[in-house]
């Protein structure tokens, strides 16, 4: 079982994924300086958090959790901030991502 340290960093890093994605969209192709700076900061901070979690977690498991959190919350951000359509197919495949990450985590004995 991994420590709270590893879980804290992997979850935090995963939550920073949608932050840099949204800030990149708001940067309007990097023409808005403050949003561009935010993008750069979070695009560095997110993988740094991943690296801290990988001190205890296997690379594949850590990466799957990190990208899974990022994918789910980026999709949610798209729904909330940009009024993207909520379609059953998208929700189904987000569910598949969550199940896959949970399965991989359980297979690793986390």
Residue pairs with C-beta under 8 A, 6 or more apart in sequence:
1 109
1 110
2 56
2 57
2 110
3 56
5 52
5 55
5 56
6 52
6 53
6 55
6 56
6 57
6 62
7 53
9 49
9 50
9 52
9 53
10 49
10 50
10 53
10 57
10 62
10 65
10 66
10 69
11 65
11 69
12 49
13 45
13 46
13 47
13 48
13 49
13 50
13 52
13 53
13 66
13 69
14 46
14 49
14 65
14 66
14 67
14 68
14 69
14 70
14 73
15 69
15 73
16 42
16 45
16 46
16 49
17 46
17 66
17 67
17 69
17 70
17 71
17 73
17 74
18 70
18 73
18 74
18 76
18 77
19 38
19 42
19 46
20 38
20 39
20 41
20 42
20 43
20 46
21 70
21 74
21 77
22 74
22 77
22 81
23 35
23 38
23 39
23 42
24 30
24 35
24 39
24 43
25 82
26 32
26 35
26 38
27 35
27 36
27 38
27 39
28 35
30 36
30 39
46 66
46 70
50 62
50 63
50 66
53 62
53 65
53 66
54 62
57 65
57 108
57 110
58 108
60 104
61 104
61 105
61 108
61 110
64 100
64 101
64 104
64 105
65 101
65 104
65 105
68 97
68 98
68 100
68 101
69 101
71 94
71 97
72 94
72 97
72 98
75 84
75 90
75 94
78 84
79 86
